[in-house]
Amino acid sequence: MARAQRAPVFGKEGHRSPIYSIEVNHVDPSSNVFATAGSTGVCVYAMLEGGAFELLQSYQEPQMITSVRADEETVTVYCCCWAEVAGSRAPLLCFCGSSGVIRVADTSQRRVVKSLLGHGSDVNDLKIHPVDRNLLLSCGKDESVRLWNLTTDAPVAIFAGTGGHCGDVLQCDFHLSGDRFVSCGMDSCTKVWALTGDVAEAIKQSYVHNELTAKRAFPTRFVQYPVFSNNRHHFNYVDCVRFVGGLILSKSVHSTILLWQPLKFDKKQSRCEEITIAEFPFKGGNLWFVKFAVHLPTLRLATGTADGKIYVWSMKEIAPKLLIILHERRCTTCVRQVAFTHSGSTVLGCCDDGTLWSWDLGKVAST
């Protein structure tokens, strides 16, 4: 296992609360921008030479006093993702959290331009479609995954019900083809949903729908059954899941990330079959809502831990290869999420104490 080449770059956000999400703007490959979500808003940073970063913008979630729970007097933002204005390369930043309202900010105009209502409670993750950047996927505490059209604001489809999740949906991820997505949640399940048939037709219809002039609301499709469902790999919350080609990476609180392949797809869970390809063990994975990152061009995997470390593996070999364990003595709290820059040579991490870390892997990444 290689050693780190130099000390990381360190920064701290003023709120001193957990930063739950860190997302590089992969919508624009030429961009050096990333965003963080935590406390009551999101921040936008520019990555500078040498791994340093500079604050460019910030957006705050409107606060409200809740009468439901005395310990939740402010709205917390849990997730964010990048999109783009239809017909241009202007970057959009979508973010959401405990309010259940998805905010969409146009960073070129430096303002929130729209809000999407539907979940009504915590939204835990947001993902943009890899082919059609107008389509946004959201998942939350209401046990549903929802597909939105950012151009027309149409609620295209809701994935929930009899065959859906029986608990908070914690994360979702599109397949690179864009014809399906995977979701995971507190019910220990990982499910694959198809965006074909009626849903594909609904996507087409959503582009001609106009909320202002339409006589009735958009006819949202309701999908109750996934094409694949698995609850055999993990026996606790599944808080992170990613597609890697036709394979799936998933993680729970067992200090192991699993790489596995769905073999048989069927709406009845009892007939679904899969095989485990590889395991990525690490220490300090006992906390939930900790999300790993994958850099597909270089097939590298990274995850944070409860004790402030970041594990980085290579997935090129048949047997997983641990490249390095990144750690700095000042990093003492949980690394909630990590992200790779476009080249994969730098790993970003965000922590429970509001700190940001930038690790330049240098020669480590290629060993």
C-alpha positions as a LaTeX table, in Angstrom:
\begin{tabular}{lrrr}
\hline
Residue & $x$ (\AA) & $y$ (\AA) & $z$ (\AA) \\
\hline
Met1 & 0.00 & 0.00 & 0.00 \\
Ala2 & 1.40 & 3.39 & $-1.03$ \\
Arg3 & 1.99 & 6.38 & 1.20 \\
Ala4 & 0.47 & 9.84 & 0.73 \\
Gln5 & 2.77 & 12.26 & $-1.11$ \\
Arg6 & 1.91 & 15.42 & 0.82 \\
Ala7 & $-0.38$ & 16.86 & 3.49 \\
Pro8 & $-4.00$ & 17.60 & 2.53 \\
Val9 & $-5.54$ & 21.04 & 2.08 \\
Phe10 & $-7.89$ & 21.94 & 4.92 \\
Gly11 & $-10.90$ & 24.29 & 5.15 \\
Lys12 & $-13.79$ & 24.85 & 7.53 \\
Glu13 & $-17.30$ & 26.15 & 7.00 \\
Gly14 & $-18.56$ & 28.60 & 9.61 \\
His15 & $-21.59$ & 26.60 & 10.79 \\
Arg16 & $-19.45$ & 23.85 & 12.42 \\
Ser17 & $-22.23$ & 21.35 & 11.67 \\
Pro18 & $-22.00$ & 18.15 & 9.61 \\
Ile19 & $-21.47$ & 18.55 & 5.87 \\
Tyr20 & $-23.56$ & 15.70 & 4.48 \\
Ser21 & $-22.78$ & 15.94 & 0.79 \\
Ile22 & $-19.99$ & 17.04 & $-1.54$ \\
Glu23 & $-20.56$ & 16.99 & $-5.30$ \\
Val24 & $-18.15$ & 17.86 & $-8.12$ \\
Asn25 & $-19.80$ & 19.44 & $-11.17$ \\
His26 & $-19.49$ & 16.46 & $-13.52$ \\
Val27 & $-22.17$ & 17.90 & $-15.83$ \\
Asp28 & $-19.48$ & 20.22 & $-17.21$ \\
Pro29 & $-16.19$ & 18.28 & $-17.65$ \\
Ser30 & $-14.24$ & 21.54 & $-17.98$ \\
Ser31 & $-15.50$ & 22.88 & $-14.66$ \\
Asn32 & $-13.32$ & 23.08 & $-11.55$ \\
Val33 & $-16.34$ & 23.69 & $-9.32$ \\
Phe34 & $-17.83$ & 21.60 & $-6.53$ \\
Ala35 & $-20.64$ & 22.10 & $-4.02$ \\
Thr36 & $-21.29$ & 21.08 & $-0.42$ \\
Ala37 & $-24.57$ & 20.57 & 1.45 \\
Gly38 & $-24.91$ & 20.89 & 5.19 \\
Ser39 & $-26.42$ & 22.94 & 7.99 \\
Thr40 & $-29.03$ & 25.26 & 6.42 \\
Gly41 & $-27.69$ & 25.61 & 2.89 \\
Val42 & $-25.23$ & 24.80 & 0.15 \\
Cys43 & $-21.87$ & 26.33 & $-0.78$ \\
Val44 & $-20.18$ & 26.48 & $-4.19$ \\
Tyr45 & $-16.37$ & 26.35 & $-4.39$ \\
Ala46 & $-13.73$ & 26.60 & $-7.09$ \\
Met47 & $-10.87$ & 24.11 & $-6.98$ \\
Leu48 & $-7.58$ & 26.02 & $-7.22$ \\
Glu49 & $-4.13$ & 24.90 & $-8.25$ \\
Gly50 & $-2.51$ & 22.72 & $-5.61$ \\
Gly51 & $-5.80$ & 21.42 & $-4.24$ \\
Ala52 & $-6.90$ & 24.59 & $-2.44$ \\
Phe53 & $-10.48$ & 25.85 & $-2.84$ \\
Glu54 & $-12.24$ & 29.19 & $-2.87$ \\
Leu55 & $-15.83$ & 29.97 & $-1.85$ \\
Leu56 & $-17.80$ & 31.40 & $-4.80$ \\
Gln57 & $-21.46$ & 31.33 & $-3.79$ \\
Ser58 & $-23.85$ & 30.10 & $-1.11$ \\
Tyr59 & $-27.60$ & 29.51 & $-0.97$ \\
Gln60 & $-29.66$ & 29.22 & 2.20 \\
Glu61 & $-32.79$ & 27.13 & 2.69 \\
Pro62 & $-35.73$ & 29.28 & 3.94 \\
Gln63 & $-36.13$ & 28.51 & 7.64 \\
Met64 & $-39.36$ & 27.57 & 9.37 \\
Ile65 & $-40.40$ & 26.75 & 12.89 \\
Thr66 & $-41.92$ & 23.29 & 13.10 \\
Ser67 & $-44.56$ & 22.29 & 15.65 \\
Val68 & $-43.93$ & 18.59 & 15.15 \\
Arg69 & $-40.59$ & 18.22 & 16.92 \\
Ala70 & $-39.08$ & 20.71 & 19.33 \\
Asp71 & $-35.52$ & 19.71 & 18.33 \\
Glu72 & $-36.03$ & 20.58 & 14.65 \\
Glu73 & $-36.46$ & 24.35 & 14.60 \\
Thr74 & $-34.32$ & 24.78 & 11.47 \\
Val75 & $-34.27$ & 23.11 & 8.09 \\
Thr76 & $-31.18$ & 21.01 & 7.38 \\
Val77 & $-29.86$ & 20.41 & 3.85 \\
Tyr78 & $-28.72$ & 16.82 & 3.22 \\
Cys79 & $-27.96$ & 16.57 & $-0.48$ \\
Cys80 & $-27.18$ & 18.43 & $-3.69$ \\
Cys81 & $-26.45$ & 17.66 & $-7.34$ \\
Trp82 & $-25.54$ & 19.51 & $-10.53$ \\
Ala83 & $-27.72$ & 19.95 & $-13.61$ \\
Glu84 & $-27.81$ & 22.46 & $-16.48$ \\
Val85 & $-30.27$ & 24.88 & $-18.01$ \\
Ala86 & $-32.00$ & 23.32 & $-21.03$ \\
Gly87 & $-30.35$ & 24.37 & $-24.29$ \\
Ser88 & $-27.31$ & 25.92 & $-22.60$ \\
Arg89 & $-24.35$ & 25.01 & $-20.42$ \\
Ala90 & $-25.45$ & 27.29 & $-17.57$ \\
Pro91 & $-25.03$ & 25.24 & $-14.37$ \\
Leu92 & $-27.94$ & 24.52 & $-12.07$ \\
Leu93 & $-27.47$ & 23.39 & $-8.48$ \\
Cys94 & $-30.31$ & 21.36 & $-6.98$ \\
Phe95 & $-30.46$ & 20.88 & $-3.22$ \\
Cys96 & $-32.86$ & 19.63 & $-0.56$ \\
Gly97 & $-33.13$ & 18.25 & 2.94 \\
Ser98 & $-35.55$ & 18.11 & 5.85 \\
Ser99 & $-38.02$ & 20.57 & 4.29 \\
Gly100 & $-38.87$ & 18.14 & 1.49 \\
Val101 & $-38.81$ & 21.02 & $-1.02$ \\
Ile102 & $-36.25$ & 20.68 & $-3.81$ \\
Arg103 & $-34.62$ & 24.02 & $-4.59$ \\
Val104 & $-33.05$ & 24.70 & $-7.99$ \\
Ala105 & $-30.49$ & 27.50 & $-8.16$ \\
Asp106 & $-29.15$ & 28.98 & $-11.39$ \\
Thr107 & $-25.54$ & 29.67 & $-10.42$ \\
Ser108 & $-25.01$ & 31.95 & $-13.42$ \\
Gln109 & $-27.83$ & 34.18 & $-12.12$ \\
Arg110 & $-26.88$ & 33.55 & $-8.49$ \\
Arg111 & $-30.43$ & 32.88 & $-7.37$ \\
Val112 & $-32.93$ & 30.11 & $-6.70$ \\
Val113 & $-35.17$ & 29.91 & $-9.77$ \\
Lys114 & $-37.66$ & 27.22 & $-8.83$ \\
Ser115 & $-38.89$ & 24.89 & $-6.08$ \\
Leu116 & $-40.29$ & 21.39 & $-6.56$ \\
Leu117 & $-42.87$ & 20.13 & $-4.05$ \\
Gly118 & $-43.97$ & 16.54 & $-3.64$ \\
His119 & $-42.05$ & 14.59 & $-1.01$ \\
Gly120 & $-43.42$ & 16.51 & 1.97 \\
Ser121 & $-40.62$ & 15.28 & 4.23 \\
Asp122 & $-36.86$ & 14.65 & 4.25 \\
Val123 & $-35.17$ & 14.21 & 0.87 \\
Asn124 & $-31.98$ & 12.18 & 1.27 \\
Asp125 & $-30.47$ & 12.15 & $-2.22$ \\
Leu126 & $-30.66$ & 13.79 & $-5.64$ \\
Lys127 & $-29.26$ & 12.53 & $-8.96$ \\
Ile128 & $-29.30$ & 13.98 & $-12.46$ \\
His129 & $-29.90$ & 11.76 & $-15.50$ \\
Pro130 & $-26.59$ & 10.88 & $-17.25$ \\
Val131 & $-28.00$ & 11.46 & $-20.76$ \\
Asp132 & $-30.92$ & 13.87 & $-20.37$ \\
Arg133 & $-29.73$ & 16.57 & $-17.95$ \\
Asn134 & $-33.29$ & 17.85 & $-17.57$ \\
Leu135 & $-34.38$ & 14.78 & $-15.57$ \\
Leu136 & $-33.86$ & 14.77 & $-11.81$ \\
Leu137 & $-34.26$ & 11.81 & $-9.46$ \\
Ser138 & $-35.03$ & 12.32 & $-5.77$ \\
Cys139 & $-35.58$ & 9.91 & $-2.89$ \\
Gly140 & $-36.69$ & 10.41 & 0.67 \\
Lys141 & $-38.31$ & 9.59 & 3.95 \\
Asp142 & $-41.74$ & 9.07 & 2.39 \\
Glu143 & $-40.47$ & 5.70 & 0.99 \\
Ser144 & $-40.59$ & 6.97 & $-2.58$ \\
Val145 & $-38.26$ & 7.80 & $-5.45$ \\
Arg146 & $-39.51$ & 10.56 & $-7.75$ \\
Leu147 & $-38.56$ & 11.60 & $-11.28$ \\
Trp148 & $-38.87$ & 15.28 & $-12.24$ \\
Asn149 & $-38.52$ & 17.26 & $-15.47$ \\
Leu150 & $-36.58$ & 20.42 & $-14.60$ \\
Thr151 & $-37.61$ & 22.14 & $-17.83$ \\
Thr152 & $-41.37$ & 21.94 & $-17.27$ \\
Asp153 & $-41.39$ & 21.14 & $-13.50$ \\
Ala154 & $-43.53$ & 18.09 & $-14.28$ \\
Pro155 & $-43.56$ & 15.28 & $-11.66$ \\
Val156 & $-42.95$ & 12.54 & $-14.23$ \\
Ala157 & $-43.15$ & 9.39 & $-12.10$ \\
Ile158 & $-43.29$ & 8.09 & $-8.53$ \\
Phe159 & $-41.65$ & 4.76 & $-7.69$ \\
Ala160 & $-43.26$ & 3.42 & $-4.51$ \\
Gly161 & $-45.99$ & 1.13 & $-3.27$ \\
Thr162 & $-46.48$ & $-2.62$ & $-2.93$ \\
Gly163 & $-43.10$ & $-3.63$ & $-4.32$ \\
Gly164 & $-41.26$ & $-0.49$ & $-3.26$ \\
His165 & $-39.21$ & 0.39 & $-0.21$ \\
Cys166 & $-40.67$ & $-0.09$ & 3.29 \\
Gly167 & $-38.64$ & 2.66 & 4.92 \\
Asp168 & $-36.64$ & 5.78 & 4.15 \\
Val169 & $-35.01$ & 5.64 & 0.71 \\
Leu170 & $-31.44$ & 6.79 & 1.37 \\
Gln171 & $-29.80$ & 6.91 & $-2.05$ \\
Cys172 & $-30.35$ & 6.35 & $-5.77$ \\
Asp173 & $-28.14$ & 6.17 & $-8.85$ \\
Phe174 & $-28.72$ & 6.06 & $-12.61$ \\
His175 & $-27.21$ & 3.45 & $-14.89$ \\
Leu176 & $-25.00$ & 5.20 & $-17.46$ \\
Ser177 & $-27.44$ & 4.23 & $-20.22$ \\
Gly178 & $-30.16$ & 6.16 & $-18.40$ \\
Asp179 & $-32.76$ & 3.42 & $-18.92$ \\
Arg180 & $-32.83$ & 2.32 & $-15.26$ \\
Phe181 & $-31.77$ & 3.32 & $-11.77$ \\
Val182 & $-30.99$ & 1.65 & $-8.46$ \\
Ser183 & $-32.21$ & 2.66 & $-5.00$ \\
Cys184 & $-31.46$ & 1.58 & $-1.43$ \\
Gly185 & $-32.86$ & 2.30 & 2.01 \\
Met186 & $-33.56$ & 1.60 & 5.63 \\
Asp187 & $-35.42$ & $-1.62$ & 4.77 \\
Ser188 & $-32.05$ & $-3.27$ & 3.91 \\
Cys189 & $-33.17$ & $-3.52$ & 0.28 \\
Thr190 & $-31.53$ & $-2.60$ & $-2.99$ \\
Lys191 & $-33.95$ & $-2.24$ & $-5.91$ \\
Val192 & $-33.54$ & $-1.66$ & $-9.65$ \\
Trp193 & $-36.28$ & 0.25 & $-11.47$ \\
Ala194 & $-36.82$ & 0.52 & $-15.24$ \\
Leu195 & $-37.40$ & 3.80 & $-17.08$ \\
Thr196 & $-38.97$ & 2.09 & $-20.07$ \\
Gly197 & $-42.55$ & 1.53 & $-21.28$ \\
Asp198 & $-45.08$ & 3.83 & $-19.59$ \\
Val199 & $-42.35$ & 5.80 & $-17.81$ \\
Ala200 & $-40.51$ & 6.48 & $-21.08$ \\
Glu201 & $-43.79$ & 7.69 & $-22.58$ \\
Ala202 & $-44.38$ & 9.91 & $-19.54$ \\
Ile203 & $-40.94$ & 11.45 & $-19.99$ \\
Lys204 & $-41.86$ & 12.39 & $-23.57$ \\
Gln205 & $-45.18$ & 13.86 & $-22.45$ \\
Ser206 & $-43.51$ & 15.87 & $-19.70$ \\
Tyr207 & $-41.69$ & 18.00 & $-22.29$ \\
Val208 & $-44.93$ & 19.31 & $-23.82$ \\
His209 & $-46.69$ & 19.87 & $-20.51$ \\
Asn210 & $-47.08$ & 23.45 & $-19.32$ \\
Glu211 & $-48.08$ & 23.86 & $-15.66$ \\
Leu212 & $-49.30$ & 27.41 & $-16.26$ \\
Thr213 & $-51.59$ & 26.75 & $-19.22$ \\
Ala214 & $-52.56$ & 23.09 & $-18.72$ \\
Lys215 & $-56.15$ & 22.47 & $-17.65$ \\
Arg216 & $-55.09$ & 19.71 & $-15.28$ \\
Ala217 & $-52.01$ & 18.55 & $-13.44$ \\
Phe218 & $-49.49$ & 16.36 & $-15.19$ \\
Pro219 & $-50.60$ & 12.68 & $-15.18$ \\
Thr220 & $-47.78$ & 11.34 & $-13.02$ \\
Arg221 & $-47.02$ & 7.65 & $-13.55$ \\
Phe222 & $-47.03$ & 5.44 & $-10.46$ \\
Val223 & $-44.66$ & 2.48 & $-10.53$ \\
Gln224 & $-45.11$ & $-0.05$ & $-7.72$ \\
Tyr225 & $-42.78$ & $-2.84$ & $-8.80$ \\
Pro226 & $-39.03$ & $-2.75$ & $-9.49$ \\
Val227 & $-37.49$ & $-5.15$ & $-11.98$ \\
Phe228 & $-35.03$ & $-6.36$ & $-9.34$ \\
Ser229 & $-35.04$ & $-6.42$ & $-5.55$ \\
Asn230 & $-32.44$ & $-7.77$ & $-3.12$ \\
Asn231 & $-32.35$ & $-7.84$ & 0.69 \\
Arg232 & $-29.78$ & $-10.60$ & 1.17 \\
His233 & $-26.48$ & $-8.69$ & 1.01 \\
His234 & $-27.00$ & $-6.37$ & 3.95 \\
Phe235 & $-28.81$ & $-6.78$ & 7.27 \\
Asn236 & $-29.07$ & $-3.13$ & 8.24 \\
Tyr237 & $-29.65$ & 0.20 & 6.53 \\
Val238 & $-28.22$ & 0.30 & 2.99 \\
Asp239 & $-27.08$ & 3.92 & 2.77 \\
Cys240 & $-25.06$ & 4.02 & $-0.45$ \\
Val241 & $-25.40$ & 2.37 & $-3.85$ \\
Arg242 & $-23.79$ & 2.93 & $-7.27$ \\
Phe243 & $-23.88$ & 1.36 & $-10.72$ \\
Val244 & $-20.49$ & 0.28 & $-12.13$ \\
Gly245 & $-21.37$ & $-0.84$ & $-15.62$ \\
Gly246 & $-23.82$ & $-3.72$ & $-15.14$ \\
Leu247 & $-22.54$ & $-4.31$ & $-11.60$ \\
Ile248 & $-23.70$ & $-2.68$ & $-8.37$ \\
Leu249 & $-21.71$ & $-1.38$ & $-5.40$ \\
Ser250 & $-23.55$ & $-1.15$ & $-2.08$ \\
Lys251 & $-22.71$ & $-0.38$ & 1.55 \\
Ser252 & $-24.30$ & $-0.74$ & 4.95 \\
Val253 & $-22.82$ & $-0.36$ & 8.48 \\
His254 & $-20.79$ & $-3.58$ & 8.35 \\
Ser255 & $-17.49$ & $-1.91$ & 7.33 \\
Thr256 & $-17.60$ & $-3.63$ & 3.93 \\
Ile257 & $-18.54$ & $-2.38$ & 0.48 \\
Leu258 & $-19.88$ & $-5.13$ & $-1.80$ \\
Leu259 & $-19.61$ & $-5.38$ & $-5.59$ \\
Trp260 & $-22.27$ & $-7.68$ & $-7.01$ \\
Gln261 & $-24.13$ & $-8.52$ & $-10.19$ \\
Pro262 & $-27.90$ & $-8.94$ & $-10.61$ \\
Leu263 & $-28.42$ & $-12.13$ & $-12.63$ \\
Lys264 & $-32.16$ & $-12.54$ & $-12.93$ \\
Phe265 & $-34.65$ & $-9.68$ & $-13.05$ \\
Asp266 & $-38.23$ & $-10.24$ & $-11.96$ \\
Lys267 & $-40.93$ & $-8.25$ & $-10.21$ \\
Lys268 & $-41.27$ & $-10.97$ & $-7.59$ \\
Gln269 & $-38.38$ & $-10.61$ & $-5.18$ \\
Ser270 & $-38.22$ & $-14.37$ & $-4.50$ \\
Arg271 & $-37.10$ & $-15.00$ & $-8.09$ \\
Cys272 & $-34.36$ & $-12.40$ & $-8.23$ \\
Glu273 & $-30.83$ & $-13.79$ & $-8.20$ \\
Glu274 & $-27.40$ & $-12.20$ & $-7.84$ \\
Ile275 & $-23.77$ & $-13.08$ & $-7.27$ \\
Thr276 & $-21.13$ & $-11.29$ & $-5.18$ \\
Ile277 & $-18.07$ & $-10.32$ & $-7.22$ \\
Ala278 & $-15.79$ & $-8.64$ & $-4.66$ \\
Glu279 & $-15.64$ & $-7.22$ & $-1.13$ \\
Phe280 & $-13.91$ & $-4.03$ & 0.02 \\
Pro281 & $-13.37$ & $-4.25$ & 3.81 \\
Phe282 & $-12.34$ & $-1.29$ & 5.92 \\
Lys283 & $-12.41$ & $-0.16$ & 9.55 \\
Gly284 & $-14.67$ & 2.50 & 11.03 \\
Gly285 & $-17.78$ & 1.83 & 8.93 \\
Asn286 & $-20.17$ & 1.55 & 11.86 \\
Leu287 & $-22.06$ & 4.81 & 11.19 \\
Trp288 & $-24.83$ & 5.14 & 8.61 \\
Phe289 & $-25.44$ & 7.91 & 6.05 \\
Val290 & $-21.79$ & 7.73 & 4.97 \\
Lys291 & $-21.46$ & 7.73 & 1.17 \\
Phe292 & $-18.62$ & 6.40 & $-0.98$ \\
Ala293 & $-17.49$ & 7.66 & $-4.41$ \\
Val294 & $-16.52$ & 5.91 & $-7.64$ \\
His295 & $-14.31$ & 7.33 & $-10.40$ \\
Leu296 & $-15.30$ & 5.26 & $-13.43$ \\
Pro297 & $-12.53$ & 6.30 & $-15.88$ \\
Thr298 & $-9.82$ & 5.01 & $-13.51$ \\
Leu299 & $-12.00$ & 2.45 & $-11.67$ \\
Arg300 & $-11.17$ & 3.82 & $-8.25$ \\
Leu301 & $-13.36$ & 3.59 & $-5.16$ \\
Ala302 & $-13.13$ & 5.71 & $-2.01$ \\
Thr303 & $-15.05$ & 5.94 & 1.25 \\
Gly304 & $-14.81$ & 7.88 & 4.48 \\
Thr305 & $-14.93$ & 6.37 & 7.96 \\
Ala306 & $-16.28$ & 7.27 & 11.39 \\
Asp307 & $-12.77$ & 8.05 & 12.66 \\
Gly308 & $-11.79$ & 10.55 & 9.96 \\
Lys309 & $-9.98$ & 8.30 & 7.47 \\
Ile310 & $-10.49$ & 7.82 & 3.73 \\
Tyr311 & $-9.86$ & 4.42 & 2.09 \\
Val312 & $-9.00$ & 4.37 & $-1.63$ \\
Trp313 & $-9.05$ & 1.16 & $-3.71$ \\
Ser314 & $-8.33$ & 0.20 & $-7.30$ \\
Met315 & $-11.02$ & $-1.96$ & $-8.92$ \\
Lys316 & $-8.97$ & $-2.76$ & $-12.03$ \\
Glu317 & $-7.66$ & $-6.05$ & $-10.67$ \\
Ile318 & $-9.70$ & $-9.21$ & $-10.07$ \\
Ala319 & $-8.84$ & $-8.93$ & $-6.38$ \\
Pro320 & $-9.52$ & $-5.41$ & $-4.99$ \\
Lys321 & $-6.32$ & $-3.47$ & $-4.28$ \\
Leu322 & $-6.18$ & $-1.00$ & $-1.40$ \\
Leu323 & $-4.13$ & 1.92 & $-2.69$ \\
Ile324 & $-3.94$ & 4.07 & 0.42 \\
Ile325 & $-5.59$ & 5.05 & 3.69 \\
Leu326 & $-5.68$ & 8.85 & 3.88 \\
His327 & $-5.59$ & 10.43 & 7.33 \\
Glu328 & $-4.56$ & 13.66 & 8.99 \\
Arg329 & $-4.41$ & 14.11 & 12.76 \\
Arg330 & $-6.71$ & 17.17 & 12.64 \\
Cys331 & $-9.43$ & 15.11 & 10.94 \\
Thr332 & $-11.08$ & 13.48 & 13.96 \\
Thr333 & $-14.78$ & 13.30 & 13.02 \\
Cys334 & $-16.72$ & 11.18 & 10.54 \\
Val335 & $-16.00$ & 11.77 & 6.84 \\
Arg336 & $-19.61$ & 11.78 & 5.61 \\
Gln337 & $-18.98$ & 11.78 & 1.88 \\
Val338 & $-16.06$ & 11.77 & $-0.53$ \\
Ala339 & $-15.82$ & 12.83 & $-4.18$ \\
Phe340 & $-13.26$ & 12.51 & $-6.97$ \\
Thr341 & $-12.33$ & 15.43 & $-9.19$ \\
His342 & $-12.65$ & 14.99 & $-12.98$ \\
Ser343 & $-9.16$ & 13.51 & $-13.36$ \\
Gly344 & $-9.47$ & 11.28 & $-10.32$ \\
Ser345 & $-6.15$ & 12.56 & $-8.97$ \\
Thr346 & $-7.75$ & 14.48 & $-6.08$ \\
Val347 & $-10.15$ & 13.22 & $-3.42$ \\
Leu348 & $-12.43$ & 15.63 & $-1.56$ \\
Gly349 & $-13.96$ & 14.82 & 1.81 \\
Cys350 & $-16.52$ & 16.53 & 4.07 \\
Cys351 & $-16.84$ & 15.92 & 7.80 \\
Asp352 & $-19.19$ & 16.13 & 10.77 \\
Asp353 & $-17.41$ & 19.18 & 12.22 \\
Gly354 & $-17.93$ & 21.28 & 9.09 \\
Thr355 & $-14.45$ & 20.72 & 7.69 \\
Leu356 & $-13.42$ & 20.09 & 4.07 \\
Trp357 & $-10.35$ & 18.15 & 2.99 \\
Ser358 & $-8.60$ & 17.96 & $-0.37$ \\
Trp359 & $-6.11$ & 15.12 & $-0.89$ \\
Asp360 & $-3.81$ & 15.18 & $-3.90$ \\
Leu361 & $-3.14$ & 11.52 & $-4.56$ \\
Gly362 & $-0.24$ & 12.28 & $-6.90$ \\
Lys363 & 1.68 & 9.13 & $-7.73$ \\
Val364 & $-0.42$ & 7.14 & $-5.26$ \\
Ala365 & $-3.38$ & 6.94 & $-7.65$ \\
Ser366 & $-1.33$ & 5.31 & $-10.38$ \\
Thr367 & 0.62 & 2.80 & $-8.30$ \\
\hline
\end{tabular}
